[in-house]
Amino acid sequence: MEHSQNSLCVFVHGNLTKDDKQRPKYIKLLEHPFIKMYEEREVSVADYVCKVLDQYKDTTGLEHTVS
């Protein structure tokens, strides 16, 4: 997990470069290890959202509803 967090930080830092001439271009971003890591994994956005909403419910006591 620590490796993916570090990789995410490097990815975000590169994207936040103010000077657009210094900022990585799209093709370079698609080659970044953080993006490549998720090309090889099966990721369920729905499962992630449900997990986040369940955590929110646990911390606030509020229920979430899905329309």
Backbone bond lengths (Angstrom), bond angles and torsions (degrees), N, CA, C in turn:
res aa  C-N    CA-C-N  psi(-1)  N-CA   C-N-CA  omega(-1)  CA-C   N-CA-C  phi
1 M - - - 1.450 - - 1.530 110.42 -
2 E 1.315 117.32 -39.18 1.462 120.21 -178.12 1.528 110.71 -62.13
3 H 1.341 116.89 -39.28 1.466 120.42 178.86 1.527 110.60 -61.53
4 S 1.336 117.58 -43.22 1.464 119.99 -178.92 1.526 111.04 -68.76
5 Q 1.331 117.83 -33.45 1.466 120.18 177.06 1.524 110.64 -67.23
6 N 1.327 117.11 -42.65 1.458 121.13 178.05 1.530 110.11 -63.75
7 S 1.323 116.08 -42.88 1.456 120.93 178.83 1.525 110.73 -62.74
8 L 1.324 117.10 -39.57 1.468 121.35 176.96 1.526 110.13 -63.59
9 C 1.320 117.16 -44.29 1.472 120.89 -179.61 1.527 111.03 -60.50
10 V 1.314 117.08 -43.52 1.467 121.21 178.87 1.525 109.52 -64.39
11 F 1.325 117.78 -42.29 1.462 122.68 179.25 1.522 111.01 -61.51
12 V 1.332 116.73 -49.02 1.470 121.06 -179.36 1.528 110.40 -65.00
13 H 1.325 117.10 -43.34 1.465 120.81 179.93 1.525 110.55 -57.12
14 G 1.323 116.78 -43.50 1.459 120.39 178.38 1.519 112.34 -62.41
15 N 1.327 116.56 -37.81 1.464 121.05 -179.60 1.521 112.61 -72.57
16 L 1.307 117.54 -21.57 1.460 121.39 -177.51 1.529 112.88 -92.85
17 T 1.322 116.91 6.77 1.458 120.79 177.35 1.526 108.99 -63.31
18 K 1.332 117.08 122.23 1.473 121.06 -176.04 1.521 112.58 -64.01
19 D 1.304 116.08 -44.93 1.461 120.06 -177.40 1.528 109.43 -74.16
20 D 1.330 116.40 110.75 1.463 119.70 -175.48 1.529 112.68 -64.22
21 K 1.315 117.37 -20.66 1.468 120.08 176.99 1.536 110.56 -73.83
22 Q 1.328 116.64 -25.82 1.467 121.97 178.26 1.532 112.25 -91.28
23 R 1.321 116.36 -20.51 1.467 121.94 -177.93 1.526 110.01 -70.70
24 P 1.336 117.88 138.35 1.468 120.27 179.14 1.536 111.34 -61.26
25 K 1.323 115.94 143.43 1.458 121.56 177.70 1.532 109.41 -81.27
26 Y 1.324 115.68 164.78 1.469 121.22 -174.22 1.521 113.16 -54.40
27 I 1.307 117.34 -45.54 1.465 120.27 -177.82 1.527 111.05 -61.97
28 K 1.332 115.74 -36.93 1.472 120.67 177.78 1.539 110.01 -68.37
29 L 1.334 116.21 -40.48 1.465 120.12 178.88 1.527 111.46 -62.79
30 L 1.320 116.87 -37.74 1.462 120.52 179.57 1.524 112.36 -67.70
31 E 1.319 116.91 -18.55 1.462 121.73 177.60 1.527 112.74 -92.79
32 H 1.333 117.31 -3.35 1.466 121.51 -177.32 1.533 110.19 -64.43
33 P 1.341 118.15 141.63 1.468 121.92 -179.81 1.533 114.01 -54.67
34 F 1.334 117.49 -34.48 1.466 119.36 179.37 1.527 110.69 -62.96
35 I 1.319 117.62 -42.03 1.464 121.49 178.65 1.521 110.16 -71.84
36 K 1.310 117.83 -44.93 1.461 122.13 -179.91 1.528 111.55 -58.54
37 M 1.326 116.28 -36.89 1.460 120.90 -179.10 1.535 110.38 -58.26
38 Y 1.318 117.11 -38.03 1.456 120.49 -177.12 1.522 112.82 -87.07
39 E 1.317 118.19 -11.68 1.464 120.33 171.47 1.522 110.00 -68.75
40 E 1.318 116.13 -29.78 1.457 121.59 -175.65 1.531 112.72 -92.41
41 R 1.308 117.95 -8.53 1.465 121.83 -178.77 1.522 110.13 -108.92
42 E 1.325 114.35 150.23 1.455 118.40 172.34 1.530 106.68 -89.03
43 V 1.314 116.16 121.88 1.455 121.77 -176.20 1.524 108.70 -120.53
44 S 1.331 116.09 128.36 1.464 120.84 177.36 1.523 108.58 -106.86
45 V 1.318 115.78 108.20 1.460 120.52 179.31 1.526 109.85 -63.91
46 A 1.325 117.11 -39.32 1.467 121.06 -179.63 1.524 110.73 -60.44
47 D 1.333 117.75 -44.49 1.467 120.59 178.24 1.524 111.13 -62.78
48 Y 1.332 116.55 -40.47 1.458 120.94 179.11 1.529 110.88 -62.90
49 V 1.324 116.69 -46.42 1.472 120.65 -179.34 1.530 109.91 -62.50
50 C 1.325 117.33 -43.42 1.472 119.88 178.30 1.523 111.27 -61.07
51 K 1.329 116.78 -40.62 1.462 120.59 179.14 1.528 110.71 -63.06
52 V 1.330 116.89 -44.35 1.465 121.20 179.37 1.528 109.83 -63.48
53 L 1.329 117.30 -44.38 1.463 120.23 180.00 1.527 111.54 -64.43
54 D 1.335 117.26 -37.47 1.462 120.23 176.62 1.526 111.04 -64.12
55 Q 1.326 116.88 -40.03 1.463 120.30 177.45 1.525 110.44 -65.78
56 Y 1.310 116.56 -39.45 1.464 121.31 177.71 1.523 109.86 -61.74
57 K 1.324 115.91 -44.60 1.460 120.97 179.17 1.530 110.10 -60.61
58 D 1.326 116.16 -42.99 1.458 120.35 -178.32 1.534 112.05 -64.58
59 T 1.329 117.41 -32.83 1.463 120.15 -177.40 1.522 113.03 -87.95
60 T 1.338 116.97 -22.83 1.468 119.32 -176.87 1.521 112.61 -109.97
61 G 1.322 116.04 -19.07 1.454 119.47 -176.20 1.518 112.76 81.07
62 L 1.326 116.41 0.71 1.463 121.29 179.75 1.521 110.75 -91.45
63 E 1.305 116.34 144.22 1.463 121.72 176.13 1.512 109.42 -87.28
64 H 1.310 116.95 149.95 1.462 120.11 172.19 1.508 108.77 -107.69
65 T 1.305 116.08 150.08 1.456 120.14 176.85 1.509 108.60 -124.74
66 V 1.324 115.04 146.26 1.457 121.17 178.58 1.507 106.99 -109.35
67 S 1.337 116.36 125.17 1.458 121.27 -178.83 1.492 111.27 -81.81
